[in-house]
């Protein structure tokens, strides 16, 4: 999660990927408020399981 966070703080464009679904869900929850954020709709239901 560190690279997207740093890029967001610097106003840079970023793309985050992972092969572990839990980590993808957690990342999605961290960045949903970021301007221009887009997520795969299939991840939305999974992300709800990991919402803090």
C-alpha positions in Angstrom: 0.0 0.0 0.0 3.0 2.3 0.4 3.6 3.3 -3.3 0.0 4.3 -4.0 -0.1 6.3 -0.7 3.1 8.2 -1.6 1.9 8.8 -5.1 -1.4 10.1 -3.9 0.3 12.5 -1.5 2.5 13.8 -4.3 -0.5 14.2 -6.6 0.9 11.6 -9.0 -1.1 9.0 -11.0 -0.9 5.5 -9.7 -2.1 1.9 -10.2 -2.1 -0.8 -7.6 -2.4 -4.5 -8.2 -2.0 -7.6 -6.1 -2.7 -11.3 -6.4 -4.0 -11.7 -2.8 -7.7 -10.8 -2.8 -7.7 -9.8 0.9 -5.0 -7.2 0.2 -6.8 -5.9 -2.8 -9.9 -5.4 -0.7 -8.0 -3.6 2.0 -6.4 -1.3 -0.6 -9.7 -0.6 -2.1 -11.1 0.5 1.2 -8.1 2.8 1.7 -8.4 4.6 -1.6 -12.1 4.9 -2.4 -12.1 8.6 -1.5 -9.2 9.4 -3.9 -10.2 11.6 -6.8 -10.6 9.5 -10.0 -10.5 6.3 -8.1 -11.9 3.3 -10.0 -12.3 -0.3 -8.9 -13.4 -3.5 -10.5 -17.1 -3.9 -9.4 -16.4 -7.6 -8.6 -14.1 -6.4 -5.8 -16.8 -4.3 -4.1 -18.6 -7.2 -2.4 -15.3 -8.7 -1.2 -14.1 -5.4 0.1 -17.1 -5.1 2.3 -15.8 -8.1 4.2 -12.6 -6.3 5.1 -14.0 -2.8 5.8 -12.4 -1.5 9.0 
